[in-house]
Structures are given as structure tokens and as C-alpha cells.
Amino acid sequence: GSGAERAASPGRAPAPATLAPGDPPEMPVRSERRRAGGAGSSTSSPASGAAASSLVPPPPINTAQPGVTTSLLYSGAKFRGQQRSKGNAYEVEVVMQHVDMENSYLCGYLKIKGLTEEYPTLTTFFEGEIISKKHPFLTRKWDADEDVDRKHW
């Protein structure tokens, strides 16, 4: 026989799947019971209404694996749109260079087109704090009180 036949030999079991930490060992399946009825009865109902409605799907596979995105904010993310100011609209692109959710920090580049004639495309670096318990909505920095923070938001 050929190598393909040997690889597909029926006596050999497939290798067990490996799971990332936190992944469920198997997917839950909703079970349904058939109603007692004559032959050919195909009506089915959930085993119990409460059990069926409380079935919660597991998180997506590999979400506990490092590097798997769980947010729109991640290193390398790009956003495109328009900034409108005083009747003008400018094409903008934001590229997240580094996002550190654990430390509520991000930085990246903002590219804007058509802002000035001298620089048709202007790119600027920015750093920011992600609003979180570590960095609340009110800055309490730079002599800014609640009114100043509101005006800047």
C-alpha cells in the first residue's frame, strides 16, 4: 500500500487534541428528549425548560492563550475615519503601536491628511491612558478639576 493508506489505517486512533489553559474539555450539547408517541413521531422538546435556558456557551477557544485579542484595542490595530472641525473634514488613520491593558497604557500614531498645505500628510506620535480603575475618568492631575476634565472630554 501507499503512504496515504498507512496514514489512514483504521487501527490507529487520532491524536488527542491539546487545550490551552482555561479552555473547556468539551463543548456542551443541549440534549433533547423525544416525546413518547407512535413510530415515526418526530416531535421533540427540551429535557427541561430551566436546563435549556441556563445553558451558557463556553468562551471562544484559545481566549486564555497569550496574544489572542479580546478587545478592539491591541498592538497593531488600525482605525480610519474623518475628523470634522469648523466645517472641514480630514481623513485620519490611527495605528496602535503598543497597547498594555494591564497597565492601562497605549501609544501609537495619528496620521491626518490635508490639515496644512505645507504638510499634506502629517503624522504625530501619541501616548494615552486607558480609562480604568488605575486611570479614572477624572484626571486629578495638572491642576484640573472636574469642570476642566468635562470641558476636555
Secondary structure, 3 states (H helix, E strand, C coil): CCHHHHHCCCCCCCCCCCCCCCCCCCCCCCCEEECCCCCCCCCEEECCHHHHHCCCCCCCCCCCCCCCCCCCCCCCCEEEEEEEECCEEEEEEEEEEEEECCCCEEEEEEEEECCCCCCCEEEEEEEEECCCCCCCCCCCCCCCCHHHHHHHC
